């Protein structure tokens, strides 16, 4: 079991044991996707953005938000936040996993990790996959070609109005660096 899922399980165990009630994130700033300094529309989520993340103009109208997570030598990762895209949770998760392959070109098969948990009363599906990235939707892959040694951390947060999709993709070393911050971001999700 990798560090990402150990962190998720440890957080859940500590909360069940009464060691925490709400994750506290002393750093960062609240992020509301209404585009204004007012409360988000019904069903909209708010998040606390960790320090060090660079907010960017979304590269597509489908994106609610987009962040660049700096890596060494310009090997940055990208976090895209979507809501209301087509397909079921499972179909989107399968599509993301299928954007990765093993170095020999074969499918990841069951090597991607998927777990389910709850955050602030909402069902969350967490995904962790790594390998050769061939996804074409990312602005990071605009240069074309497969990207070796890439990693995906993703979360699907099911709200009463629509699922929200958080997809972090980038070089393994960079995604590893921001793994805890990604989990803090997921844990901060709430409907104000």
Secondary structure, 3 states (H helix, E strand, C coil): CCHHHHHHHHHHHHHHCCCCCCCCCCCCEEEECCCCCCCCCCCCCEEEECCCEEEECCCCCCEEEEEEECCHHHCCEEEEEEECCCCCHHHHHHHHHCCEECCCCCECHHHCEEEEEEECCEEEEEEEEEEEECCCCCHHHCCCCCEEEEEEEEEEEECCCCEEEEEEEEEHHHHHHHHHHHHHHHHCCECC
